[in-house]
Every structure is written in structure tokens, then in C-alpha cells.
Amino acid sequence: MSDCIFCKLANHEIPTTVVYENDLACAFEDAEPQAPVHVLVVPKQHFENMTDEIPSEVLSAMAEAVREVARIKGLDEGFRLISNAGAVAGQTVMHLHWHILGGKNLGEGLIP
């Protein structure tokens, strides 16, 4: 049994607000949103970040989740997709995750 919080959230061991999921990925609301829409997309299998060898089907499932979250949340005008790799980059949970940020004009900077 993993102690990883994102593993537990993605596999429904801890309750969360799921926006979308498929067999390999889960998208849920961020607990500390940085924009009106802030959803995390995580693989159900544990990978630390994008530097791991991630099977193409997992990345494809995550991309599908991003598209579906954008559709569900009405982000047809655009959104920002962010993934931090390592503590120096700001990664605080060492489980691969993509942030989908939107619902307002985010401007040109990386931080909304």
C-alpha cells in the first residue's frame, strides 16, 4: 500500500471531487485552487514526474483527461497546463501531476 496522497486520491482510497477519470488517469479538483478552475490530472499508477519512463498509454490517458476536463469545465477559450519536475521546480507532491488552470484571463506569465 502506497503512502502517496495522489495515489490514494486517484484510486479512491481518499474522497475527492473527481471531475473525470478513465482506466489509467484521474482528474480531480485542487484542494488549494490558484484559479477559478484548477484541476489536477494524475496517473493512477505512481510515477514521480515527467523524468520517469512513463508508458505512452498512460500519457495518452492523461492527455484524454485534459481534453475532457477542458470540455466539462467550459475552457473552450483556453487554459494553462503545468507540470513541475522536482522540488527545485516547485513540485511538492512527488507523484506526476498536471495542473489545468483556467476560468479567467491568465495573461502571459506562468503564475496566474
C-alpha positions, 0 to 999 in steps of 0.5 A: 500500500502506497503512502502517496496522497495522489495515489490514494486520491486517484484510486479512491482510497481518499474522497475527492471531487473527481471531475473525470477519470478513465482506466489509467488517469484521474482528474480531480479538483485542487484542494488549494485552487490558484484559479477559478478552475484548477484541476489536477490530472494524475496517473493512477499508477505512481510515477514521480514526474515527467523524468520517469519512463512513463508508458505512452498509454498512460500519457495518452490517458492523461492527455484524454483527461485534459481534453475532457476536463477542458470540455466539462469545465467550459475552457473552450477559450483556453487554459494553462497546463503545468507540470513541475519536475522536482522540488527545485521546480516547485513540485511538492507532491512527488507523484506526476501531476498536471495542473489545468488552470483556467476560468479567467484571463491568465495573461502571459506569465506562468503564475496566474 
